[in-house]
Amino acid sequence: MLIAKITESDFFGGEPRFIEDNTRYNVRGILTDNDGNVAMLKIENSDYYKLPGGSIEITETPDNAFLREVHEITGYKAELIGYLGWLEEHKYKRKFCMVSHCYVAKITSDEYDKELLASSQERLGFQLEWMPYRKAIERLSELSETCKEYQMSFVLRRERLILESAEELIT
């Protein structure tokens, strides 16, 4: 199920332009804890947040890629709760379309790999923060209203759409 197609027109106006011939695939989604909080990655030296996710390796299914990315990024092992669908980001200025397969997962234990998390935070430049579902949506909405950065405009909209599409699985 297609969640949405995001284009430059969503931020800058004009007619939507779509990229048909240069597509990259990845996984992205929501990780919840046992208290119903959502894992948010606060990007270093900014006020911005994103959700866990990343590339699909050539030998992986999207499901397995998401669980691997969650573990590598947060240090938590998780189980899938559900598949939300996919989201397309048509970045005409950058000449490619990013297709993200979107999931919801839940940690399987409160224990996590502290060294793996520390390594990811240092390497990728973020801090893991847990926040209530509604607060995460509100925070992303507030940031979207004032964002002037091309790439981050797509990220904030994408993450908010993923969170909003998961409401039934989270609440």
Rosetta constraint file for C-alpha pairs under 8 A:
AtomPair CA 1 CA 84 HARMONIC 7.35 0.50
AtomPair CA 1 CA 85 HARMONIC 4.62 0.50
AtomPair CA 1 CA 86 HARMONIC 6.39 0.50
AtomPair CA 2 CA 85 HARMONIC 5.61 0.50
AtomPair CA 2 CA 86 HARMONIC 5.13 0.50
AtomPair CA 2 CA 87 HARMONIC 6.02 0.50
AtomPair CA 3 CA 84 HARMONIC 7.66 0.50
AtomPair CA 3 CA 85 HARMONIC 6.02 0.50
AtomPair CA 3 CA 86 HARMONIC 5.73 0.50
AtomPair CA 3 CA 87 HARMONIC 5.26 0.50
AtomPair CA 3 CA 161 HARMONIC 7.58 0.50
AtomPair CA 3 CA 162 HARMONIC 7.83 0.50
AtomPair CA 3 CA 165 HARMONIC 7.42 0.50
AtomPair CA 4 CA 86 HARMONIC 7.63 0.50
AtomPair CA 4 CA 87 HARMONIC 5.21 0.50
AtomPair CA 4 CA 88 HARMONIC 6.36 0.50
AtomPair CA 4 CA 161 HARMONIC 7.80 0.50
AtomPair CA 5 CA 87 HARMONIC 6.10 0.50
AtomPair CA 5 CA 88 HARMONIC 4.69 0.50
AtomPair CA 5 CA 89 HARMONIC 5.98 0.50
AtomPair CA 5 CA 90 HARMONIC 7.19 0.50
AtomPair CA 6 CA 10 HARMONIC 6.69 0.50
AtomPair CA 6 CA 87 HARMONIC 7.81 0.50
AtomPair CA 6 CA 88 HARMONIC 6.06 0.50
AtomPair CA 6 CA 89 HARMONIC 4.75 0.50
AtomPair CA 6 CA 90 HARMONIC 6.03 0.50
AtomPair CA 6 CA 154 HARMONIC 7.23 0.50
AtomPair CA 6 CA 157 HARMONIC 7.97 0.50
AtomPair CA 6 CA 158 HARMONIC 7.67 0.50
AtomPair CA 7 CA 11 HARMONIC 7.81 0.50
AtomPair CA 7 CA 16 HARMONIC 5.82 0.50
AtomPair CA 7 CA 17 HARMONIC 6.61 0.50
AtomPair CA 7 CA 18 HARMONIC 7.21 0.50
AtomPair CA 7 CA 89 HARMONIC 6.15 0.50
AtomPair CA 7 CA 90 HARMONIC 5.00 0.50
AtomPair CA 7 CA 91 HARMONIC 6.41 0.50
AtomPair CA 7 CA 92 HARMONIC 7.63 0.50
AtomPair CA 8 CA 12 HARMONIC 5.91 0.50
AtomPair CA 8 CA 13 HARMONIC 7.21 0.50
AtomPair CA 8 CA 16 HARMONIC 6.75 0.50
AtomPair CA 8 CA 17 HARMONIC 7.51 0.50
AtomPair CA 8 CA 90 HARMONIC 7.36 0.50
AtomPair CA 8 CA 91 HARMONIC 6.69 0.50
AtomPair CA 8 CA 92 HARMONIC 7.13 0.50
AtomPair CA 9 CA 13 HARMONIC 4.20 0.50
AtomPair CA 9 CA 14 HARMONIC 5.23 0.50
AtomPair CA 9 CA 15 HARMONIC 5.97 0.50
AtomPair CA 9 CA 16 HARMONIC 5.17 0.50
AtomPair CA 9 CA 17 HARMONIC 7.71 0.50
AtomPair CA 10 CA 16 HARMONIC 7.85 0.50
AtomPair CA 11 CA 153 HARMONIC 7.26 0.50
AtomPair CA 17 CA 90 HARMONIC 7.29 0.50
AtomPair CA 17 CA 92 HARMONIC 6.64 0.50
AtomPair CA 18 CA 90 HARMONIC 5.54 0.50
AtomPair CA 18 CA 91 HARMONIC 7.92 0.50
AtomPair CA 18 CA 92 HARMONIC 6.92 0.50
AtomPair CA 18 CA 97 HARMONIC 7.85 0.50
AtomPair CA 19 CA 23 HARMONIC 7.75 0.50
AtomPair CA 19 CA 90 HARMONIC 5.76 0.50
AtomPair CA 19 CA 91 HARMONIC 7.41 0.50
AtomPair CA 19 CA 92 HARMONIC 6.55 0.50
AtomPair CA 19 CA 95 HARMONIC 6.91 0.50
AtomPair CA 19 CA 96 HARMONIC 6.00 0.50
AtomPair CA 19 CA 97 HARMONIC 5.69 0.50
AtomPair CA 20 CA 97 HARMONIC 7.48 0.50
AtomPair CA 21 CA 96 HARMONIC 7.70 0.50
AtomPair CA 22 CA 95 HARMONIC 7.17 0.50
AtomPair CA 22 CA 96 HARMONIC 4.94 0.50
AtomPair CA 22 CA 97 HARMONIC 6.13 0.50
AtomPair CA 23 CA 96 HARMONIC 5.75 0.50
AtomPair CA 23 CA 97 HARMONIC 4.68 0.50
AtomPair CA 23 CA 98 HARMONIC 5.80 0.50
AtomPair CA 23 CA 99 HARMONIC 6.96 0.50
AtomPair CA 24 CA 96 HARMONIC 7.35 0.50
AtomPair CA 24 CA 97 HARMONIC 6.25 0.50
AtomPair CA 24 CA 98 HARMONIC 4.91 0.50
AtomPair CA 24 CA 99 HARMONIC 6.12 0.50
AtomPair CA 25 CA 55 HARMONIC 6.73 0.50
AtomPair CA 25 CA 56 HARMONIC 6.68 0.50
AtomPair CA 25 CA 98 HARMONIC 5.92 0.50
AtomPair CA 25 CA 99 HARMONIC 4.88 0.50
AtomPair CA 25 CA 100 HARMONIC 5.92 0.50
AtomPair CA 25 CA 101 HARMONIC 7.70 0.50
AtomPair CA 26 CA 53 HARMONIC 7.39 0.50
AtomPair CA 26 CA 54 HARMONIC 5.52 0.50
AtomPair CA 26 CA 55 HARMONIC 4.40 0.50
AtomPair CA 26 CA 56 HARMONIC 5.26 0.50
AtomPair CA 26 CA 62 HARMONIC 7.61 0.50
AtomPair CA 26 CA 98 HARMONIC 7.40 0.50
AtomPair CA 26 CA 99 HARMONIC 6.30 0.50
AtomPair CA 26 CA 100 HARMONIC 4.83 0.50
AtomPair CA 26 CA 101 HARMONIC 6.30 0.50
AtomPair CA 27 CA 53 HARMONIC 5.26 0.50
AtomPair CA 27 CA 54 HARMONIC 5.50 0.50
AtomPair CA 27 CA 55 HARMONIC 6.29 0.50
AtomPair CA 27 CA 56 HARMONIC 6.69 0.50
AtomPair CA 27 CA 62 HARMONIC 6.41 0.50
AtomPair CA 27 CA 65 HARMONIC 6.86 0.50
AtomPair CA 27 CA 66 HARMONIC 5.57 0.50
AtomPair CA 27 CA 100 HARMONIC 4.98 0.50
AtomPair CA 27 CA 101 HARMONIC 4.69 0.50
AtomPair CA 27 CA 102 HARMONIC 5.92 0.50
AtomPair CA 27 CA 103 HARMONIC 7.76 0.50
AtomPair CA 28 CA 51 HARMONIC 6.65 0.50
AtomPair CA 28 CA 52 HARMONIC 5.87 0.50
AtomPair CA 28 CA 53 HARMONIC 4.04 0.50
AtomPair CA 28 CA 54 HARMONIC 6.44 0.50
AtomPair CA 28 CA 66 HARMONIC 6.71 0.50
AtomPair CA 28 CA 100 HARMONIC 6.07 0.50
AtomPair CA 28 CA 101 HARMONIC 6.21 0.50
AtomPair CA 28 CA 102 HARMONIC 5.04 0.50
AtomPair CA 28 CA 103 HARMONIC 6.56 0.50
AtomPair CA 29 CA 51 HARMONIC 6.01 0.50
AtomPair CA 29 CA 52 HARMONIC 6.00 0.50
AtomPair CA 29 CA 53 HARMONIC 6.34 0.50
AtomPair CA 29 CA 66 HARMONIC 7.68 0.50
AtomPair CA 29 CA 102 HARMONIC 5.00 0.50
AtomPair CA 29 CA 103 HARMONIC 4.63 0.50
AtomPair CA 29 CA 104 HARMONIC 5.67 0.50
AtomPair CA 29 CA 105 HARMONIC 7.72 0.50
AtomPair CA 29 CA 159 HARMONIC 7.98 0.50
AtomPair CA 29 CA 162 HARMONIC 6.79 0.50
AtomPair CA 29 CA 163 HARMONIC 7.99 0.50
AtomPair CA 30 CA 38 HARMONIC 6.54 0.50
AtomPair CA 30 CA 39 HARMONIC 6.88 0.50
AtomPair CA 30 CA 51 HARMONIC 6.37 0.50
AtomPair CA 30 CA 52 HARMONIC 6.87 0.50
AtomPair CA 30 CA 103 HARMONIC 6.28 0.50
AtomPair CA 30 CA 104 HARMONIC 4.71 0.50
AtomPair CA 30 CA 105 HARMONIC 6.13 0.50
AtomPair CA 30 CA 162 HARMONIC 7.80 0.50
AtomPair CA 30 CA 163 HARMONIC 7.12 0.50
AtomPair CA 31 CA 38 HARMONIC 5.72 0.50
AtomPair CA 31 CA 39 HARMONIC 5.46 0.50
AtomPair CA 31 CA 52 HARMONIC 7.46 0.50
AtomPair CA 31 CA 70 HARMONIC 7.53 0.50
AtomPair CA 31 CA 78 HARMONIC 7.80 0.50
AtomPair CA 31 CA 104 HARMONIC 6.06 0.50
AtomPair CA 31 CA 105 HARMONIC 4.89 0.50
AtomPair CA 31 CA 106 HARMONIC 5.39 0.50
AtomPair CA 31 CA 107 HARMONIC 6.93 0.50
AtomPair CA 32 CA 36 HARMONIC 5.68 0.50
AtomPair CA 32 CA 37 HARMONIC 5.36 0.50
AtomPair CA 32 CA 38 HARMONIC 4.62 0.50
AtomPair CA 32 CA 39 HARMONIC 6.21 0.50
AtomPair CA 32 CA 104 HARMONIC 7.74 0.50
AtomPair CA 32 CA 105 HARMONIC 6.35 0.50
AtomPair CA 32 CA 106 HARMONIC 4.74 0.50
AtomPair CA 32 CA 107 HARMONIC 6.36 0.50
AtomPair CA 33 CA 37 HARMONIC 5.49 0.50
AtomPair CA 33 CA 38 HARMONIC 6.70 0.50
AtomPair CA 33 CA 39 HARMONIC 7.73 0.50
AtomPair CA 33 CA 106 HARMONIC 5.93 0.50
AtomPair CA 33 CA 107 HARMONIC 5.55 0.50
AtomPair CA 33 CA 110 HARMONIC 7.72 0.50
AtomPair CA 34 CA 106 HARMONIC 7.55 0.50
AtomPair CA 34 CA 107 HARMONIC 7.18 0.50
AtomPair CA 34 CA 110 HARMONIC 7.77 0.50
AtomPair CA 36 CA 132 HARMONIC 6.75 0.50
AtomPair CA 36 CA 133 HARMONIC 7.28 0.50
AtomPair CA 36 CA 170 HARMONIC 7.06 0.50
AtomPair CA 36 CA 171 HARMONIC 7.89 0.50
AtomPair CA 37 CA 130 HARMONIC 5.70 0.50
AtomPair CA 37 CA 131 HARMONIC 5.04 0.50
AtomPair CA 37 CA 132 HARMONIC 4.45 0.50
AtomPair CA 37 CA 133 HARMONIC 5.92 0.50
AtomPair CA 38 CA 130 HARMONIC 5.39 0.50
AtomPair CA 38 CA 131 HARMONIC 5.37 0.50
AtomPair CA 38 CA 132 HARMONIC 6.01 0.50
AtomPair CA 38 CA 133 HARMONIC 5.80 0.50
AtomPair CA 38 CA 136 HARMONIC 7.34 0.50
AtomPair CA 39 CA 51 HARMONIC 6.95 0.50
AtomPair CA 39 CA 52 HARMONIC 7.54 0.50
AtomPair CA 39 CA 128 HARMONIC 6.63 0.50
AtomPair CA 39 CA 129 HARMONIC 5.87 0.50
AtomPair CA 39 CA 130 HARMONIC 4.72 0.50
AtomPair CA 39 CA 131 HARMONIC 6.77 0.50
AtomPair CA 40 CA 49 HARMONIC 6.18 0.50
AtomPair CA 40 CA 50 HARMONIC 5.95 0.50
AtomPair CA 40 CA 51 HARMONIC 5.42 0.50
AtomPair CA 40 CA 52 HARMONIC 7.34 0.50
AtomPair CA 40 CA 128 HARMONIC 5.92 0.50
AtomPair CA 40 CA 129 HARMONIC 5.20 0.50
AtomPair CA 40 CA 130 HARMONIC 6.00 0.50
AtomPair CA 40 CA 131 HARMONIC 7.17 0.50
AtomPair CA 40 CA 136 HARMONIC 7.62 0.50
AtomPair CA 41 CA 49 HARMONIC 5.26 0.50
AtomPair CA 41 CA 50 HARMONIC 5.18 0.50
AtomPair CA 41 CA 51 HARMONIC 5.95 0.50
AtomPair CA 41 CA 52 HARMONIC 6.99 0.50
AtomPair CA 41 CA 126 HARMONIC 5.73 0.50
AtomPair CA 41 CA 127 HARMONIC 5.57 0.50
AtomPair CA 41 CA 128 HARMONIC 4.79 0.50
AtomPair CA 41 CA 129 HARMONIC 6.18 0.50
AtomPair CA 42 CA 46 HARMONIC 7.70 0.50
AtomPair CA 42 CA 47 HARMONIC 7.03 0.50
AtomPair CA 42 CA 48 HARMONIC 5.88 0.50
AtomPair CA 42 CA 49 HARMONIC 4.38 0.50
AtomPair CA 42 CA 50 HARMONIC 6.67 0.50
AtomPair CA 42 CA 126 HARMONIC 5.16 0.50
AtomPair CA 42 CA 127 HARMONIC 5.06 0.50
AtomPair CA 42 CA 128 HARMONIC 6.35 0.50
AtomPair CA 42 CA 129 HARMONIC 6.90 0.50
AtomPair CA 43 CA 47 HARMONIC 6.95 0.50
AtomPair CA 43 CA 48 HARMONIC 5.57 0.50
AtomPair CA 43 CA 49 HARMONIC 5.65 0.50
AtomPair CA 43 CA 50 HARMONIC 7.38 0.50
AtomPair CA 43 CA 125 HARMONIC 6.16 0.50
AtomPair CA 43 CA 126 HARMONIC 4.40 0.50
AtomPair CA 43 CA 127 HARMONIC 6.69 0.50
AtomPair CA 44 CA 125 HARMONIC 5.12 0.50
AtomPair CA 44 CA 126 HARMONIC 4.89 0.50
AtomPair CA 44 CA 127 HARMONIC 7.03 0.50
AtomPair CA 47 CA 143 HARMONIC 7.81 0.50
AtomPair CA 48 CA 140 HARMONIC 7.89 0.50
AtomPair CA 48 CA 143 HARMONIC 6.99 0.50
AtomPair CA 48 CA 152 HARMONIC 7.96 0.50
AtomPair CA 48 CA 156 HARMONIC 7.87 0.50
AtomPair CA 49 CA 140 HARMONIC 7.28 0.50
AtomPair CA 49 CA 156 HARMONIC 7.44 0.50
AtomPair CA 50 CA 155 HARMONIC 6.90 0.50
AtomPair CA 50 CA 156 HARMONIC 7.02 0.50
AtomPair CA 50 CA 159 HARMONIC 6.32 0.50
AtomPair CA 51 CA 159 HARMONIC 6.39 0.50
AtomPair CA 52 CA 69 HARMONIC 7.02 0.50
AtomPair CA 52 CA 70 HARMONIC 5.91 0.50
AtomPair CA 52 CA 73 HARMONIC 6.80 0.50
AtomPair CA 52 CA 74 HARMONIC 7.82 0.50
AtomPair CA 53 CA 66 HARMONIC 6.26 0.50
AtomPair CA 53 CA 69 HARMONIC 5.53 0.50
AtomPair CA 53 CA 70 HARMONIC 6.50 0.50
AtomPair CA 53 CA 73 HARMONIC 7.94 0.50
AtomPair CA 54 CA 65 HARMONIC 7.96 0.50
AtomPair CA 54 CA 66 HARMONIC 7.52 0.50
AtomPair CA 54 CA 69 HARMONIC 6.16 0.50
AtomPair CA 55 CA 65 HARMONIC 7.34 0.50
AtomPair CA 56 CA 60 HARMONIC 6.33 0.50
AtomPair CA 56 CA 61 HARMONIC 7.38 0.50
AtomPair CA 56 CA 62 HARMONIC 6.30 0.50
AtomPair CA 56 CA 65 HARMONIC 5.40 0.50
AtomPair CA 56 CA 66 HARMONIC 7.91 0.50
AtomPair CA 57 CA 65 HARMONIC 7.02 0.50
AtomPair CA 60 CA 64 HARMONIC 6.12 0.50
AtomPair CA 60 CA 65 HARMONIC 5.92 0.50
AtomPair CA 61 CA 65 HARMONIC 6.14 0.50
AtomPair CA 62 CA 66 HARMONIC 6.13 0.50
AtomPair CA 62 CA 101 HARMONIC 6.81 0.50
AtomPair CA 63 CA 67 HARMONIC 6.55 0.50
AtomPair CA 63 CA 80 HARMONIC 7.86 0.50
AtomPair CA 63 CA 103 HARMONIC 8.00 0.50
AtomPair CA 64 CA 68 HARMONIC 6.11 0.50
AtomPair CA 65 CA 69 HARMONIC 6.02 0.50
AtomPair CA 66 CA 70 HARMONIC 6.09 0.50
AtomPair CA 66 CA 103 HARMONIC 7.52 0.50
AtomPair CA 67 CA 71 HARMONIC 6.26 0.50
AtomPair CA 67 CA 77 HARMONIC 7.47 0.50
AtomPair CA 67 CA 78 HARMONIC 6.39 0.50
AtomPair CA 67 CA 79 HARMONIC 7.23 0.50
AtomPair CA 67 CA 80 HARMONIC 7.59 0.50
AtomPair CA 67 CA 105 HARMONIC 7.94 0.50
AtomPair CA 68 CA 72 HARMONIC 6.10 0.50
AtomPair CA 69 CA 73 HARMONIC 5.88 0.50
AtomPair CA 70 CA 74 HARMONIC 5.75 0.50
AtomPair CA 70 CA 75 HARMONIC 7.27 0.50
AtomPair CA 70 CA 76 HARMONIC 6.81 0.50
AtomPair CA 70 CA 77 HARMONIC 7.36 0.50
AtomPair CA 70 CA 78 HARMONIC 7.40 0.50
AtomPair CA 71 CA 75 HARMONIC 4.72 0.50
AtomPair CA 71 CA 76 HARMONIC 4.91 0.50
AtomPair CA 71 CA 77 HARMONIC 5.37 0.50
AtomPair CA 71 CA 78 HARMONIC 7.30 0.50
AtomPair CA 72 CA 76 HARMONIC 7.91 0.50
AtomPair CA 72 CA 116 HARMONIC 6.51 0.50
AtomPair CA 72 CA 117 HARMONIC 7.24 0.50
AtomPair CA 72 CA 120 HARMONIC 6.97 0.50
AtomPair CA 73 CA 116 HARMONIC 7.45 0.50
AtomPair CA 73 CA 117 HARMONIC 6.13 0.50
AtomPair CA 73 CA 120 HARMONIC 5.46 0.50
AtomPair CA 73 CA 121 HARMONIC 7.58 0.50
AtomPair CA 74 CA 112 HARMONIC 7.84 0.50
AtomPair CA 74 CA 116 HARMONIC 7.47 0.50
AtomPair CA 74 CA 117 HARMONIC 5.18 0.50
AtomPair CA 74 CA 120 HARMONIC 7.50 0.50
AtomPair CA 74 CA 128 HARMONIC 7.05 0.50
AtomPair CA 75 CA 112 HARMONIC 5.05 0.50
AtomPair CA 75 CA 113 HARMONIC 4.55 0.50
AtomPair CA 75 CA 114 HARMONIC 6.43 0.50
AtomPair CA 75 CA 115 HARMONIC 7.84 0.50
AtomPair CA 75 CA 116 HARMONIC 5.42 0.50
AtomPair CA 75 CA 117 HARMONIC 4.88 0.50
AtomPair CA 76 CA 107 HARMONIC 6.23 0.50
AtomPair CA 76 CA 108 HARMONIC 7.75 0.50
AtomPair CA 76 CA 109 HARMONIC 7.56 0.50
AtomPair CA 76 CA 110 HARMONIC 7.88 0.50
AtomPair CA 76 CA 111 HARMONIC 7.09 0.50
AtomPair CA 76 CA 112 HARMONIC 4.73 0.50
AtomPair CA 76 CA 113 HARMONIC 6.59 0.50
AtomPair CA 77 CA 107 HARMONIC 5.80 0.50
AtomPair CA 77 CA 108 HARMONIC 5.92 0.50
AtomPair CA 77 CA 109 HARMONIC 7.18 0.50
AtomPair CA 77 CA 112 HARMONIC 7.24 0.50
AtomPair CA 78 CA 105 HARMONIC 6.07 0.50
AtomPair CA 78 CA 106 HARMONIC 5.29 0.50
AtomPair CA 78 CA 107 HARMONIC 4.15 0.50
AtomPair CA 78 CA 108 HARMONIC 5.05 0.50
AtomPair CA 78 CA 109 HARMONIC 7.90 0.50
AtomPair CA 79 CA 105 HARMONIC 5.39 0.50
AtomPair CA 79 CA 106 HARMONIC 5.54 0.50
AtomPair CA 79 CA 107 HARMONIC 6.44 0.50
AtomPair CA 79 CA 108 HARMONIC 6.39 0.50
AtomPair CA 80 CA 103 HARMONIC 7.29 0.50
AtomPair CA 80 CA 104 HARMONIC 6.11 0.50
AtomPair CA 80 CA 105 HARMONIC 4.23 0.50
AtomPair CA 80 CA 106 HARMONIC 6.53 0.50
AtomPair CA 81 CA 103 HARMONIC 7.63 0.50
AtomPair CA 81 CA 104 HARMONIC 5.41 0.50
AtomPair CA 81 CA 105 HARMONIC 4.96 0.50
AtomPair CA 81 CA 106 HARMONIC 6.70 0.50
AtomPair CA 81 CA 169 HARMONIC 7.50 0.50
AtomPair CA 82 CA 103 HARMONIC 5.82 0.50
AtomPair CA 82 CA 104 HARMONIC 5.34 0.50
AtomPair CA 82 CA 105 HARMONIC 6.99 0.50
AtomPair CA 82 CA 169 HARMONIC 7.55 0.50
AtomPair CA 83 CA 101 HARMONIC 7.93 0.50
AtomPair CA 83 CA 102 HARMONIC 6.15 0.50
AtomPair CA 83 CA 103 HARMONIC 4.56 0.50
AtomPair CA 83 CA 104 HARMONIC 6.50 0.50
AtomPair CA 84 CA 101 HARMONIC 7.74 0.50
AtomPair CA 84 CA 102 HARMONIC 5.34 0.50
AtomPair CA 84 CA 103 HARMONIC 5.41 0.50
AtomPair CA 84 CA 104 HARMONIC 7.31 0.50
AtomPair CA 84 CA 162 HARMONIC 7.79 0.50
AtomPair CA 84 CA 165 HARMONIC 6.91 0.50
AtomPair CA 84 CA 166 HARMONIC 6.79 0.50
AtomPair CA 85 CA 101 HARMONIC 6.00 0.50
AtomPair CA 85 CA 102 HARMONIC 5.59 0.50
AtomPair CA 85 CA 103 HARMONIC 7.53 0.50
AtomPair CA 86 CA 99 HARMONIC 6.59 0.50
AtomPair CA 86 CA 100 HARMONIC 5.39 0.50
AtomPair CA 86 CA 101 HARMONIC 4.43 0.50
AtomPair CA 86 CA 102 HARMONIC 5.64 0.50
AtomPair CA 87 CA 99 HARMONIC 5.67 0.50
AtomPair CA 87 CA 100 HARMONIC 5.25 0.50
AtomPair CA 87 CA 101 HARMONIC 6.69 0.50
AtomPair CA 87 CA 102 HARMONIC 7.39 0.50
AtomPair CA 87 CA 158 HARMONIC 7.56 0.50
AtomPair CA 88 CA 97 HARMONIC 6.60 0.50
AtomPair CA 88 CA 98 HARMONIC 5.70 0.50
AtomPair CA 88 CA 99 HARMONIC 4.61 0.50
AtomPair CA 88 CA 100 HARMONIC 6.54 0.50
AtomPair CA 89 CA 97 HARMONIC 5.43 0.50
AtomPair CA 89 CA 98 HARMONIC 5.02 0.50
AtomPair CA 89 CA 99 HARMONIC 6.46 0.50
AtomPair CA 89 CA 154 HARMONIC 7.11 0.50
AtomPair CA 89 CA 158 HARMONIC 7.96 0.50
AtomPair CA 90 CA 96 HARMONIC 6.40 0.50
AtomPair CA 90 CA 97 HARMONIC 4.46 0.50
AtomPair CA 90 CA 98 HARMONIC 6.63 0.50
AtomPair CA 91 CA 95 HARMONIC 5.91 0.50
AtomPair CA 91 CA 96 HARMONIC 5.54 0.50
AtomPair CA 91 CA 97 HARMONIC 5.81 0.50
AtomPair CA 91 CA 98 HARMONIC 7.76 0.50
AtomPair CA 92 CA 96 HARMONIC 6.45 0.50
AtomPair CA 92 CA 97 HARMONIC 7.85 0.50
AtomPair CA 102 CA 162 HARMONIC 6.93 0.50
AtomPair CA 104 CA 166 HARMONIC 7.18 0.50
AtomPair CA 104 CA 169 HARMONIC 7.62 0.50
AtomPair CA 113 CA 117 HARMONIC 6.31 0.50
AtomPair CA 114 CA 118 HARMONIC 6.09 0.50
AtomPair CA 115 CA 119 HARMONIC 6.04 0.50
AtomPair CA 116 CA 120 HARMONIC 6.14 0.50
AtomPair CA 117 CA 121 HARMONIC 6.07 0.50
AtomPair CA 118 CA 122 HARMONIC 6.20 0.50
AtomPair CA 119 CA 123 HARMONIC 5.98 0.50
AtomPair CA 120 CA 124 HARMONIC 5.61 0.50
AtomPair CA 120 CA 125 HARMONIC 7.62 0.50
AtomPair CA 120 CA 126 HARMONIC 7.97 0.50
AtomPair CA 121 CA 125 HARMONIC 5.23 0.50
AtomPair CA 121 CA 126 HARMONIC 5.02 0.50
AtomPair CA 121 CA 127 HARMONIC 5.94 0.50
AtomPair CA 121 CA 128 HARMONIC 7.74 0.50
AtomPair CA 122 CA 126 HARMONIC 7.27 0.50
AtomPair CA 131 CA 135 HARMONIC 6.47 0.50
AtomPair CA 131 CA 136 HARMONIC 6.22 0.50
AtomPair CA 132 CA 136 HARMONIC 6.29 0.50
AtomPair CA 133 CA 137 HARMONIC 6.58 0.50
AtomPair CA 133 CA 163 HARMONIC 7.85 0.50
AtomPair CA 133 CA 170 HARMONIC 7.73 0.50
AtomPair CA 134 CA 138 HARMONIC 6.21 0.50
AtomPair CA 135 CA 139 HARMONIC 5.96 0.50
AtomPair CA 136 CA 140 HARMONIC 6.25 0.50
AtomPair CA 137 CA 141 HARMONIC 6.13 0.50
AtomPair CA 137 CA 160 HARMONIC 5.89 0.50
AtomPair CA 137 CA 163 HARMONIC 6.71 0.50
AtomPair CA 137 CA 164 HARMONIC 7.36 0.50
AtomPair CA 138 CA 142 HARMONIC 6.16 0.50
AtomPair CA 139 CA 143 HARMONIC 6.24 0.50
AtomPair CA 140 CA 144 HARMONIC 6.06 0.50
AtomPair CA 140 CA 156 HARMONIC 5.97 0.50
AtomPair CA 140 CA 157 HARMONIC 7.73 0.50
AtomPair CA 140 CA 159 HARMONIC 7.58 0.50
AtomPair CA 140 CA 160 HARMONIC 6.09 0.50
AtomPair CA 141 CA 145 HARMONIC 6.47 0.50
AtomPair CA 141 CA 156 HARMONIC 7.75 0.50
AtomPair CA 141 CA 160 HARMONIC 7.06 0.50
AtomPair CA 142 CA 146 HARMONIC 7.11 0.50
AtomPair CA 143 CA 147 HARMONIC 6.02 0.50
AtomPair CA 143 CA 156 HARMONIC 7.39 0.50
AtomPair CA 144 CA 153 HARMONIC 6.50 0.50
AtomPair CA 144 CA 156 HARMONIC 5.97 0.50
AtomPair CA 144 CA 157 HARMONIC 6.87 0.50
AtomPair CA 147 CA 152 HARMONIC 7.20 0.50
AtomPair CA 147 CA 153 HARMONIC 6.14 0.50
AtomPair CA 148 CA 152 HARMONIC 7.96 0.50
AtomPair CA 148 CA 153 HARMONIC 6.99 0.50
AtomPair CA 149 CA 153 HARMONIC 5.92 0.50
AtomPair CA 150 CA 154 HARMONIC 6.97 0.50
AtomPair CA 151 CA 155 HARMONIC 6.50 0.50
AtomPair CA 152 CA 156 HARMONIC 5.99 0.50
AtomPair CA 153 CA 157 HARMONIC 6.27 0.50
AtomPair CA 154 CA 158 HARMONIC 5.95 0.50
AtomPair CA 155 CA 159 HARMONIC 6.09 0.50
AtomPair CA 156 CA 160 HARMONIC 6.16 0.50
AtomPair CA 157 CA 161 HARMONIC 6.15 0.50
AtomPair CA 158 CA 162 HARMONIC 6.25 0.50
AtomPair CA 159 CA 163 HARMONIC 6.23 0.50
AtomPair CA 160 CA 164 HARMONIC 6.07 0.50
AtomPair CA 161 CA 165 HARMONIC 6.06 0.50
AtomPair CA 162 CA 166 HARMONIC 6.43 0.50
AtomPair CA 163 CA 167 HARMONIC 6.78 0.50
AtomPair CA 166 CA 170 HARMONIC 6.26 0.50
AtomPair CA 167 CA 171 HARMONIC 5.78 0.50
